[in-house]
Amino acid sequence: AVSLEHKQIVGYEGTRRTILVVDDEFSQRQLMNDILSPLDFTVLTASSAEDGMRLLTKYQIDLLLLDLNMPGANGWQAARDIRQAGYQQPIIIVSANVRELDKVASARRNHNDYLVKPFMINQLLSKVGEWLSLRWQYKASEAKASVHEPPAAKPAAGVTQFKALKSLAEIGYLSGFVSKLNDINNNYKLSADIARELQQLATQCQFQKAIEKIDVLIASGHPP
């Protein structure tokens, strides 16, 4: 798979694709929509496996993202029911519990891949791109860069970036926070652990804890 670590994706070639997100948590559905919609995906969301199945029968779905732990039918059961109904679209199971992903060996044949929460945006896009066989389109300035030029060293994320991120957390602007965090991660040096922690706090709508973490980063003396 192509590494997306240092490339900013702006879209993909070909016809518009439709992704169905099934998750009982509103913040997780919103997060997926905020990441995928700007890249020209049609994103349909459902809060339960039952609602997801209804959407699957009504629309032409290209890929499914199923949360593992949901009340009622969980991700394993939803994937099984989808396969038994004759649907063969790629299914990616999403879970915060790595052990659960390997727990039921018989369930593995019903899904194509898995994604562990909290995930980085490039991890999600890498899997979506792989299973939909997409050719990504990248930001023009990066596409024009000479292949003979070594990549420029990224400056360290500093006070200016963290204050901008904090202002978005203070108003609870989830999509703006995630977008800004992704921008910082693409253009500045930022610890993967810190980026993952901040994204996890935001997607769980724990903005106060995110603010406290950002305050620590600001106080630690990062250069502006």
MARBA-3410 file (N, C-alpha, C, O; in Angstrom, 1 decimal):
224
0.8,-1.2,0.0,0.0,0.0,0.0,0.9,1.2,0.0,2.0,1.3,0.6 ~ 0.4,2.3,-0.7,1.1,3.6,-0.7,1.0,4.3,0.6,0.0,4.4,1.2 ~ 2.2,4.8,1.1,2.2,5.5,2.3,1.6,6.9,2.1,1.9,7.6,1.2 ~ 0.7,7.2,3.1,0.0,8.5,3.0,0.5,9.5,4.0,-0.1,10.5,4.2 ~ 1.6,9.1,4.7,2.0,9.9,5.8,2.3,11.4,5.5,2.0,12.3,6.2
2.9,11.6,4.3,3.4,12.9,4.0,2.6,13.5,2.8,3.1,14.4,2.1 ~ 1.4,13.0,2.4,0.7,13.4,1.3,-0.7,13.9,1.8,-1.4,13.2,2.6 ~ -1.1,15.0,1.3,-2.5,15.5,1.6,-3.4,15.2,0.5,-3.4,15.7,-0.6 ~ -4.4,14.3,0.9,-5.4,13.8,-0.1,-6.5,14.9,-0.2,-6.9,15.4,0.8 ~ -6.9,15.1,-1.5,-8.0,16.1,-1.7,-9.1,15.4,-2.4,-10.2,16.1,-2.6
-9.0,14.2,-2.9,-10.0,13.5,-3.6,-9.5,12.3,-4.2,-8.5,11.8,-3.8 ~ -10.3,11.7,-5.2,-9.9,10.5,-5.8,-10.4,10.5,-7.3,-11.4,11.3,-7.6 ~ -9.9,9.7,-8.1,-10.3,9.6,-9.5,-11.5,8.7,-9.7,-11.7,7.8,-8.8 ~ -12.3,9.0,-10.7,-13.4,8.1,-11.0,-14.7,8.5,-10.4,-14.9,9.7,-9.9 ~ -15.7,7.6,-10.5,-17.0,7.9,-10.0,-17.1,8.1,-8.5,-16.3,7.6,-7.8
-18.1,8.8,-8.1,-18.3,9.0,-6.6,-18.7,7.7,-5.9,-19.5,7.0,-6.4 ~ -18.0,7.5,-4.8,-18.3,6.2,-4.1,-19.1,6.5,-2.8,-19.1,7.6,-2.2 ~ -19.9,5.5,-2.4,-20.8,5.7,-1.3,-20.3,4.7,-0.1,-20.1,3.5,-0.4 ~ -20.1,5.3,1.0,-19.7,4.5,2.2,-20.8,4.6,3.3,-21.3,5.6,3.6 ~ -21.1,3.4,3.8,-22.1,3.3,4.9,-21.3,3.1,6.2,-20.5,2.2,6.4
-21.6,4.0,7.2,-21.0,4.0,8.5,-22.1,3.6,9.5,-23.1,4.2,9.6 ~ -21.8,2.5,10.2,-22.8,2.0,11.2,-22.1,2.0,12.6,-21.2,1.3,12.8 ~ -22.6,2.9,13.4,-22.0,3.1,14.8,-23.1,3.7,15.7,-23.7,4.7,15.3 ~ -23.2,3.2,16.9,-24.2,3.7,17.8,-23.8,5.1,18.4,-24.7,5.7,19.0 ~ -22.6,5.5,18.3,-22.1,6.7,18.9,-22.2,7.8,17.8,-21.5,7.7,16.8
-22.9,8.9,18.1,-23.1,10.0,17.2,-21.7,10.6,16.8,-21.5,10.9,15.7 ~ -20.9,10.8,17.8,-19.6,11.5,17.6,-18.7,10.7,16.6,-18.0,11.3,15.8 ~ -18.8,9.3,16.6,-18.0,8.5,15.7,-18.6,8.6,14.3,-17.9,8.7,13.3 ~ -19.9,8.6,14.2,-20.5,8.8,12.8,-20.2,10.2,12.3,-19.9,10.3,11.1 ~ -20.2,11.2,13.1,-19.9,12.5,12.7,-18.4,12.6,12.2,-18.1,13.3,11.2
-17.6,12.0,13.0,-16.1,12.0,12.7,-15.9,11.4,11.3,-15.2,12.0,10.4 ~ -16.5,10.2,11.0,-16.3,9.6,9.7,-16.8,10.5,8.6,-16.2,10.6,7.5 ~ -18.0,11.1,8.8,-18.6,12.0,7.8,-17.6,13.2,7.6,-17.4,13.6,6.4 ~ -17.1,13.7,8.7,-16.2,14.9,8.5,-14.9,14.6,7.8,-14.4,15.5,7.1 ~ -14.5,13.4,7.9,-13.2,13.0,7.2,-13.5,12.7,5.8,-12.7,13.1,4.9
-14.6,11.9,5.5,-14.8,11.4,4.2,-15.6,12.3,3.2,-15.3,12.3,2.0 ~ -16.5,13.0,3.7,-17.4,13.9,2.8,-16.5,14.9,2.1,-16.8,15.1,0.9 ~ -15.6,15.6,2.7,-14.8,16.6,1.9,-14.0,16.0,0.8,-13.5,16.7,-0.1 ~ -13.8,14.7,0.8,-13.0,14.0,-0.2,-13.9,13.5,-1.3,-13.5,12.7,-2.2 ~ -15.2,13.9,-1.3,-16.2,13.6,-2.3,-16.8,12.2,-2.2,-17.3,11.7,-3.2
-16.7,11.6,-1.0,-17.5,10.4,-0.8,-18.9,10.8,-0.4,-19.1,11.8,0.3 ~ -19.9,10.0,-0.8,-21.2,10.1,-0.2,-21.2,9.2,1.0,-20.9,8.0,1.0 ~ -21.5,9.8,2.2,-21.5,9.1,3.5,-22.9,8.9,4.0,-23.5,9.9,4.3 ~ -23.3,7.7,4.2,-24.6,7.4,4.8,-24.3,6.8,6.2,-23.3,6.1,6.4 ~ -25.1,7.2,7.2,-24.8,6.8,8.5,-26.0,6.1,9.2,-27.2,6.5,8.8
-25.8,5.2,10.0,-26.8,4.5,10.7,-26.4,4.2,12.2,-25.2,4.0,12.4 ~ -27.3,4.3,13.1,-27.0,4.1,14.5,-27.1,2.7,15.0,-26.8,2.4,16.2 ~ -27.6,1.8,14.2,-27.8,0.4,14.6,-27.6,-0.5,13.3,-27.7,0.0,12.2 ~ -27.3,-1.8,13.6,-27.2,-2.7,12.5,-28.5,-2.8,11.7,-28.4,-3.0,10.5 ~ -29.6,-2.7,12.4,-30.9,-2.8,11.7,-31.1,-1.7,10.7,-31.5,-1.9,9.6
-30.8,-0.5,11.2,-30.9,0.7,10.3,-29.9,0.6,9.1,-30.2,1.0,8.0 ~ -28.7,0.1,9.5,-27.7,-0.1,8.4,-28.2,-1.0,7.3,-27.9,-0.8,6.1 ~ -28.8,-2.1,7.7,-29.3,-3.1,6.7,-30.4,-2.4,5.8,-30.4,-2.7,4.6 ~ -31.2,-1.6,6.4,-32.2,-0.9,5.6,-31.6,0.0,4.6,-32.1,0.1,3.4 ~ -30.6,0.7,5.0,-29.9,1.6,4.0,-29.2,0.8,2.9,-29.1,1.2,1.8
-28.6,-0.3,3.3,-27.9,-1.2,2.4,-28.9,-1.7,1.3,-28.5,-1.8,0.1 ~ -30.1,-2.0,1.7,-31.1,-2.5,0.7,-31.6,-1.4,-0.2,-32.1,-1.7,-1.3 ~ -31.5,-0.1,0.3,-32.1,1.0,-0.4,-31.1,1.7,-1.4,-31.5,2.2,-2.4 ~ -29.8,1.7,-1.0,-28.8,2.5,-1.8,-27.7,1.6,-2.3,-27.5,0.5,-1.8 ~ -27.0,2.1,-3.3,-25.9,1.3,-3.8,-24.7,1.7,-3.0,-24.0,2.7,-3.2
-24.3,0.8,-2.1,-23.2,1.0,-1.2,-21.9,0.4,-1.7,-22.0,-0.7,-2.2 ~ -20.8,1.1,-1.6,-19.5,0.6,-2.1,-18.7,0.0,-1.0,-17.9,-0.9,-1.3 ~ -18.8,0.4,0.2,-18.0,-0.1,1.3,-18.7,0.2,2.6,-19.4,1.2,2.8 ~ -18.5,-0.7,3.6,-19.2,-0.5,4.9,-18.1,-0.4,6.0,-17.1,-1.1,6.0 ~ -18.3,0.5,7.0,-17.5,0.7,8.2,-18.4,0.3,9.3,-19.4,1.1,9.7
-18.2,-0.8,10.0,-19.1,-1.3,11.0,-18.4,-1.2,12.4,-17.3,-1.8,12.6 ~ -19.0,-0.6,13.3,-18.5,-0.6,14.7,-18.7,-1.9,15.3,-19.8,-2.6,15.0 ~ -17.8,-2.4,16.1,-17.9,-3.8,16.6,-18.9,-3.8,17.8,-19.7,-4.7,17.8 ~ -18.8,-2.9,18.7,-19.6,-3.0,19.9,-20.8,-2.0,19.9,-20.7,-0.8,20.1 ~ -21.9,-2.6,19.5,-23.2,-1.8,19.4,-24.2,-2.6,20.2,-24.2,-3.8,20.2
-25.2,-1.9,20.8,-26.3,-2.6,21.4,-27.1,-3.3,20.4,-27.2,-2.8,19.2 ~ -27.8,-4.4,20.7,-28.5,-5.1,19.7,-27.5,-6.0,19.0,-26.6,-6.6,19.6 ~ -27.7,-6.0,17.7,-26.7,-6.8,16.8,-25.4,-6.0,16.8,-25.3,-4.8,16.4 ~ -24.3,-6.7,17.1,-23.0,-6.1,17.1,-22.4,-6.2,15.7,-23.0,-6.7,14.8 ~ -21.1,-5.7,15.6,-20.5,-5.7,14.3,-20.3,-7.1,13.6,-20.5,-7.3,12.4
-20.0,-8.1,14.5,-19.9,-9.5,14.0,-21.2,-9.9,13.4,-21.3,-10.5,12.3 ~ -22.3,-9.7,14.2,-23.6,-10.2,13.7,-24.1,-9.4,12.5,-24.7,-10.0,11.6 ~ -23.8,-8.1,12.4,-24.2,-7.3,11.3,-23.5,-7.8,10.0,-24.1,-7.9,9.0 ~ -22.1,-8.1,10.2,-21.4,-8.5,9.0,-21.9,-9.9,8.5,-22.0,-10.2,7.3 ~ -22.2,-10.8,9.5,-22.8,-12.1,9.1,-24.1,-11.9,8.4,-24.3,-12.6,7.3
-25.0,-11.1,8.9,-26.3,-10.9,8.3,-26.1,-10.3,6.9,-26.9,-10.7,5.9 ~ -25.2,-9.4,6.7,-25.0,-8.8,5.4,-24.5,-9.8,4.4,-25.0,-9.8,3.3 ~ -23.6,-10.7,4.8,-23.1,-11.7,3.9,-24.2,-12.7,3.6,-24.3,-13.2,2.4 ~ -24.9,-13.1,4.6,-26.0,-14.1,4.4,-27.1,-13.5,3.4,-27.8,-14.3,2.8 ~ -27.2,-12.2,3.4,-28.2,-11.6,2.5,-27.7,-11.4,1.1,-28.4,-11.0,0.2
-26.4,-11.9,0.9,-25.8,-11.9,-0.4,-25.0,-10.7,-0.8,-24.6,-10.6,-2.0 ~ -24.8,-9.8,0.1,-24.0,-8.6,-0.2,-22.5,-8.9,-0.1,-22.1,-9.5,0.9 ~ -21.7,-8.5,-1.0,-20.3,-8.8,-1.0,-19.4,-7.5,-1.0,-18.2,-7.6,-1.2 ~ -20.0,-6.4,-0.7,-19.2,-5.2,-0.6,-18.1,-5.3,0.5,-18.4,-6.0,1.5 ~ -17.0,-4.6,0.4,-16.0,-4.7,1.5,-16.5,-4.2,2.8,-17.2,-3.2,2.8
-16.2,-4.9,3.9,-16.6,-4.6,5.2,-15.4,-4.4,6.1,-14.5,-5.3,6.1 ~ -15.3,-3.2,6.7,-14.2,-2.9,7.6,-14.8,-2.8,9.0,-15.6,-1.9,9.3 ~ -14.3,-3.7,9.9,-14.8,-3.7,11.3,-14.0,-2.6,12.1,-12.7,-2.6,11.9 ~ -14.6,-1.8,12.9,-13.9,-0.8,13.6,-14.1,-1.0,15.1,-15.3,-1.2,15.6 ~ -13.0,-1.1,15.9,-13.1,-1.4,17.3,-12.0,-0.8,18.1,-10.9,-0.7,17.6
-12.3,-0.4,19.3,-11.2,0.0,20.2,-10.5,-1.1,20.9,-9.5,-1.0,21.6 ~ -11.1,-2.3,20.8,-10.6,-3.5,21.5,-9.9,-4.4,20.6,-10.6,-5.2,19.8 ~ -8.6,-4.4,20.5,-7.8,-5.3,19.6,-8.1,-6.7,19.8,-8.2,-7.5,18.9 ~ -8.2,-7.1,21.1,-8.5,-8.5,21.4,-9.8,-9.0,20.8,-9.9,-10.2,20.4 ~ -10.8,-8.2,20.8,-12.1,-8.6,20.3,-12.0,-8.9,18.8,-12.7,-9.7,18.3
-11.1,-8.2,18.1,-11.0,-8.4,16.7,-10.5,-9.8,16.3,-10.7,-10.3,15.2 ~ -9.8,-10.4,17.2,-9.2,-11.8,16.9,-10.0,-12.9,17.7,-9.6,-14.0,17.7 ~ -11.0,-12.5,18.4,-11.7,-13.4,19.4,-12.5,-14.4,18.7,-12.5,-15.6,19.0 ~ -13.2,-14.0,17.6,-14.1,-15.0,17.0,-13.6,-15.4,15.6,-13.8,-14.6,14.6 ~ -12.9,-16.5,15.5,-12.3,-16.9,14.3,-13.3,-17.1,13.2,-13.0,-16.8,12.0
-14.4,-17.6,13.5,-15.4,-17.9,12.5,-16.0,-16.6,11.9,-16.6,-16.7,10.8 ~ -15.9,-15.5,12.6,-16.4,-14.2,12.1,-15.5,-13.6,11.0,-15.9,-12.7,10.3 ~ -14.3,-14.0,11.0,-13.3,-13.3,10.1,-13.7,-13.4,8.6,-13.3,-12.5,7.9 ~ -14.4,-14.5,8.2,-14.7,-14.6,6.8,-15.8,-13.7,6.4,-16.0,-13.5,5.2 ~ -16.4,-13.0,7.3,-17.5,-12.1,7.0,-17.1,-10.6,6.8,-17.8,-9.8,6.3
-15.8,-10.3,7.2,-15.3,-9.0,6.9,-14.0,-9.0,6.2,-13.3,-10.0,6.3 ~ -13.6,-7.9,5.6,-12.4,-7.9,4.8,-11.2,-7.3,5.6,-10.0,-7.6,5.3 ~ -11.5,-6.4,6.6,-10.3,-5.7,7.2,-10.9,-5.2,8.5,-12.1,-5.3,8.8 ~ -10.0,-4.6,9.3,-10.4,-4.0,10.6,-9.5,-2.7,10.8,-8.5,-2.5,10.3 ~ -10.1,-1.9,11.7,-9.4,-0.6,12.0,-9.6,-0.4,13.5,-10.7,-0.5,14.1
-8.4,-0.1,14.2,-8.4,0.0,15.6,-8.6,1.4,16.0,-7.8,2.3,15.6 ~ -9.5,1.7,16.9,-9.7,3.0,17.5,-8.7,3.2,18.6,-8.4,2.2,19.4 ~ -8.2,4.4,18.9,-8.3,5.6,18.0,-7.4,5.4,16.8,-6.3,5.0,16.9 ~ -7.8,5.8,15.6,-7.1,5.7,14.4,-6.7,7.1,13.9,-7.3,8.1,14.2 ~ -5.6,7.1,13.1,-5.2,8.3,12.4,-5.9,8.4,11.1,-6.2,7.3,10.5
-6.2,9.6,10.6,-6.9,9.7,9.4,-6.3,9.0,8.2,-6.9,8.4,7.4 ~ -4.9,9.0,8.2,-4.2,8.4,7.0,-4.4,6.8,7.1,-4.4,6.2,6.1 ~ -4.6,6.3,8.3,-4.9,4.8,8.4,-6.2,4.5,7.8,-6.4,3.5,7.1 ~ -7.2,5.3,8.1,-8.6,5.1,7.6,-8.5,5.2,6.1,-9.1,4.3,5.4 ~ -7.9,6.2,5.6,-7.9,6.4,4.1,-7.1,5.4,3.4,-7.5,5.0,2.3
-6.1,4.9,4.0,-5.3,3.8,3.4,-6.1,2.6,3.2,-6.0,1.9,2.1 ~ -6.9,2.2,4.2,-7.8,1.0,4.1,-8.9,1.2,3.1,-9.2,0.4,2.3 ~ -9.5,2.4,3.1,-10.6,2.7,2.2,-10.1,2.7,0.8,-10.7,2.1,-0.1 ~ -8.9,3.3,0.6,-8.3,3.3,-0.8,-8.0,2.0,-1.3,-8.1,1.7,-2.5 ~ -7.5,1.1,-0.4,-7.1,-0.3,-0.8,-8.3,-1.1,-1.2,-8.3,-1.7,-2.3
-9.4,-1.0,-0.4,-10.5,-1.9,-0.7,-11.4,-1.4,-1.8,-12.2,-2.1,-2.4 ~ -11.3,-0.1,-2.1,-12.1,0.5,-3.2,-11.2,0.7,-4.5,-11.7,1.2,-5.5 ~ -9.9,0.3,-4.4,-9.0,0.4,-5.5,-8.9,1.8,-6.0,-9.0,2.0,-7.2 ~ -8.8,2.8,-5.1,-8.8,4.2,-5.5,-7.5,4.7,-5.9,-6.4,4.2,-5.5 ~ -7.5,5.6,-6.8,-6.3,6.4,-7.2,-6.5,7.8,-6.6,-7.3,8.6,-7.1
-5.8,8.1,-5.5,-6.0,9.3,-4.8,-5.5,10.5,-5.6,-4.5,10.4,-6.4 ~ -6.1,11.6,-5.3,-5.6,12.9,-5.9,-5.0,13.7,-4.7,-5.6,13.8,-3.6 ~ -3.9,14.3,-4.9,-3.2,15.0,-3.9,-3.1,16.5,-4.1,-3.3,17.0,-5.2 ~ -2.8,17.2,-3.0,-2.7,18.7,-3.1,-1.7,19.0,-4.2,-0.6,18.5,-4.3 ~ -2.1,20.0,-5.0,-1.3,20.4,-6.2,0.1,20.7,-5.9,1.0,20.3,-6.7
0.4,21.4,-4.9,1.8,21.9,-4.6,2.7,20.7,-4.3,3.9,20.7,-4.6 ~ 2.1,19.6,-3.7,2.9,18.4,-3.5,3.1,17.6,-4.8,4.2,17.1,-5.0 ~ 2.1,17.7,-5.7,2.2,16.9,-6.9,3.3,17.5,-7.8,3.9,16.8,-8.6 ~ 3.5,18.9,-7.7,4.5,19.5,-8.5,5.9,19.4,-8.0,6.9,19.8,-8.7 ~ 6.1,18.9,-6.8,7.5,18.9,-6.2,8.3,17.9,-7.1,7.9,16.9,-7.5
9.6,18.3,-7.3,10.5,17.5,-8.0,10.8,16.2,-7.3,11.1,16.2,-6.1 ~ 10.9,15.1,-8.0,11.2,13.8,-7.4,12.7,13.8,-7.0,13.1,12.9,-6.2 ~ 13.5,14.7,-7.5,14.9,14.7,-7.2,15.2,15.5,-6.0,16.3,15.5,-5.4 ~ 14.2,16.3,-5.5,14.4,17.1,-4.3,14.1,16.3,-3.1,13.0,15.7,-3.0 ~ 15.0,16.4,-2.1,14.7,15.7,-0.8,13.6,16.4,-0.1,13.5,17.6,-0.2
12.7,15.7,0.6,11.6,16.4,1.3,12.1,17.4,2.3,13.1,17.1,3.1 ~ 11.5,18.5,2.4,11.9,19.6,3.3,11.6,19.1,4.7,10.5,18.5,5.0 ~ 12.5,19.4,5.7,12.2,19.0,7.0,11.1,19.9,7.6,11.0,21.1,7.4 ~ 10.2,19.2,8.3,9.0,19.9,8.8,9.4,20.6,10.1,10.1,20.0,10.9 ~ 8.9,21.8,10.3,9.1,22.5,11.6,8.3,21.8,12.7,7.3,21.1,12.5
8.8,21.9,13.9,8.1,21.4,15.1,6.8,22.1,15.3,6.7,23.4,15.2 ~ 5.7,21.4,15.6,4.4,22.1,16.0,4.7,22.9,17.2,5.3,22.5,18.2 ~ 4.2,24.2,17.2,4.5,25.1,18.3,3.3,25.7,18.9,2.1,25.3,18.7 ~ 3.5,26.8,19.6,2.4,27.5,20.4,1.3,27.9,19.5,0.1,27.8,19.8 ~ 1.7,28.5,18.3,0.7,29.0,17.4,-0.3,27.9,17.0,-1.5,28.2,16.9
0.3,26.8,16.6,-0.6,25.7,16.1,-1.5,25.2,17.3,-2.6,24.9,17.1 ~ -0.9,25.0,18.5,-1.6,24.5,19.6,-2.7,25.4,20.1,-3.8,25.0,20.5 ~ -2.5,26.7,20.0,-3.5,27.7,20.4,-4.7,27.7,19.4,-5.8,27.8,19.8 ~ -4.4,27.5,18.1,-5.4,27.4,17.1,-6.3,26.1,17.4,-7.5,26.2,17.3 ~ -5.6,25.1,17.7,-6.3,23.8,18.0,-7.1,24.0,19.3,-8.3,23.5,19.4
-6.6,24.7,20.3,-7.3,24.9,21.6,-8.6,25.7,21.3,-9.6,25.4,21.9 ~ -8.5,26.7,20.5,-9.7,27.5,20.3,-10.8,26.7,19.7,-12.0,27.0,19.9 ~ -10.5,25.7,18.9,-11.6,24.8,18.3,-12.1,23.9,19.3,-13.3,23.6,19.3 ~ -11.3,23.4,20.2,-11.7,22.6,21.3,-12.6,23.3,22.3,-13.6,22.8,22.8 ~ -12.3,24.6,22.5,-13.1,25.4,23.4,-14.6,25.6,23.0,-15.4,25.8,23.8
-14.8,25.6,21.7,-16.2,25.7,21.2,-16.8,24.4,20.8,-17.9,24.3,20.3 ~ -16.0,23.3,21.1,-16.6,21.9,20.8,-16.8,21.7,19.3,-17.7,20.9,18.9 ~ -15.9,22.3,18.4,-16.1,22.2,17.0,-15.3,20.9,16.5,-14.1,21.0,16.2 ~ -16.0,19.8,16.5,-15.3,18.5,16.3,-14.7,18.4,14.9,-13.5,18.1,14.8 ~ -15.4,18.7,13.8,-14.9,18.6,12.5,-13.7,19.6,12.3,-12.7,19.2,11.7
-13.9,20.8,12.8,-12.8,21.8,12.7,-11.5,21.3,13.5,-10.4,21.5,13.0 ~ -11.7,20.7,14.7,-10.6,20.3,15.5,-9.9,19.1,14.8,-8.6,19.2,14.7 ~ -10.6,18.2,14.2,-10.0,17.0,13.5,-9.3,17.5,12.3,-8.2,17.1,12.0 ~ -9.9,18.5,11.5,-9.3,19.0,10.3,-8.0,19.7,10.7,-7.0,19.6,10.0 ~ -8.0,20.5,11.7,-6.8,21.3,12.1,-5.7,20.3,12.6,-4.5,20.5,12.3
-6.1,19.3,13.4,-5.1,18.3,13.9,-4.5,17.6,12.7,-3.3,17.4,12.7 ~ -5.3,17.3,11.7,-4.7,16.6,10.5,-3.8,17.5,9.8,-2.7,17.1,9.3 ~ -4.1,18.8,9.7,-3.2,19.8,9.1,-1.9,19.9,9.8,-0.8,20.0,9.2 ~ -2.0,20.0,11.1,-0.7,20.1,11.9,0.1,18.8,11.7,1.3,18.9,11.6 ~ -0.6,17.7,11.7,0.2,16.4,11.6,0.8,16.3,10.2,1.9,15.7,10.1
0.2,16.9,9.2,0.8,16.8,7.8,1.9,17.8,7.6,2.8,17.5,6.9 ~ 1.9,18.9,8.3,2.8,20.0,8.0,3.8,20.3,9.1,4.8,21.1,8.9 ~ 3.7,19.7,10.3,4.6,20.0,11.4,5.0,18.7,12.0,4.3,17.6,11.9 ~ 6.1,18.7,12.7,6.5,17.5,13.5,5.6,17.4,14.8,5.6,18.4,15.6 ~ 4.9,16.3,14.9,4.1,16.1,16.1,4.1,14.6,16.4,3.9,13.8,15.6
4.4,14.4,17.7,4.5,13.0,18.1,3.2,12.2,17.7,2.1,12.7,17.9 ~ 3.4,11.0,17.2,2.2,10.2,16.8,1.3,9.9,18.0,0.1,9.8,17.9 ~ 2.0,9.7,19.2,1.2,9.4,20.4,0.4,10.6,20.8,-0.8,10.4,21.2 ~ 0.9,11.8,20.7,0.2,13.0,21.1,-1.0,13.2,20.1,-2.1,13.5,20.5 ~ -0.7,13.1,18.8,-1.8,13.2,17.8,-2.9,12.2,18.0,-4.1,12.6,17.9
-2.5,11.0,18.3,-3.5,9.9,18.6,-4.3,10.2,19.8,-5.6,10.0,19.8 ~ -3.7,10.7,20.9,-4.4,11.0,22.1,-5.4,12.2,21.9,-6.5,12.1,22.4 ~ -4.9,13.2,21.2,-5.8,14.3,21.0,-7.0,14.0,20.1,-8.1,14.4,20.3 ~ -6.8,13.1,19.1,-7.9,12.7,18.2,-8.9,11.9,19.0,-10.1,12.0,18.8 ~ -8.3,11.0,19.9,-9.2,10.1,20.7,-10.1,11.0,21.6,-11.3,10.7,21.7
-9.5,11.9,22.3,-10.3,12.8,23.2,-11.3,13.6,22.4,-12.5,13.7,22.9 ~ -11.0,14.0,21.2,-12.0,14.8,20.4,-13.1,13.9,20.0,-14.3,14.3,20.1 ~ -12.8,12.7,19.5,-13.9,11.9,18.9,-14.8,11.3,20.1,-15.9,10.9,19.8 ~ -14.3,11.4,21.3,-15.1,11.0,22.4,-15.7,12.2,23.1,-16.4,12.1,24.1 ~ -15.6,13.4,22.4,-16.2,14.7,22.8,-15.7,15.1,24.2,-16.4,15.7,25.0
-14.5,14.6,24.6,-13.8,15.0,25.8,-13.0,16.3,25.6,-11.7,16.2,25.8 ~ -13.6,17.4,25.2,-12.9,18.6,24.8,-12.2,19.2,26.0,-11.1,19.8,25.8 ~ -12.7,19.1,27.2,-12.0,19.7,28.4,-10.7,19.0,28.6,-9.7,19.7,28.9 ~ -10.6,17.7,28.5,-9.4,17.0,28.6,-8.4,17.3,27.5,-7.2,17.4,27.7 ~ -9.0,17.5,26.3,-8.1,17.9,25.2,-7.5,19.2,25.4,-6.3,19.5,25.1
-8.3,20.2,26.0,-7.8,21.5,26.3,-6.7,21.4,27.3,-5.6,22.1,27.2 ~ -6.9,20.6,28.4,-5.8,20.4,29.4,-4.6,19.9,28.8,-3.5,20.3,29.2 ~ -4.7,18.9,27.9,-3.5,18.3,27.2,-2.8,19.4,26.4,-1.6,19.5,26.4 ~ -3.6,20.2,25.7,-3.0,21.2,24.8,-2.3,22.3,25.7,-1.2,22.8,25.3 ~ -2.9,22.6,26.8,-2.3,23.6,27.7,-0.9,23.1,28.2,0.0,23.9,28.3
-0.8,21.8,28.5,0.5,21.2,28.9,1.5,21.4,27.7,2.7,21.7,28.0 ~ 1.1,21.2,26.5,2.0,21.3,25.3,2.4,22.7,25.2,3.6,23.0,24.9 ~ 1.5,23.7,25.4,1.9,25.1,25.2,2.9,25.5,26.3,3.8,26.2,26.1 ~ 2.6,25.0,27.6,3.4,25.4,28.7,4.8,24.7,28.6,5.8,25.2,29.3 ~ 4.9,23.7,27.8,6.2,23.0,27.8,7.3,23.7,26.9,8.4,23.3,26.9
6.9,24.8,26.3,7.8,25.7,25.6,8.1,25.3,24.2,9.2,25.5,23.7 ~ 7.1,24.8,23.5,7.3,24.5,22.1,7.5,25.9,21.4,6.8,26.8,21.7 ~ 8.4,25.9,20.4,8.6,27.2,19.7,7.4,27.6,18.9,6.8,26.7,18.3 ~ 7.1,28.8,18.8,5.9,29.3,18.0,6.1,29.1,16.5,5.2,29.4,15.7
END
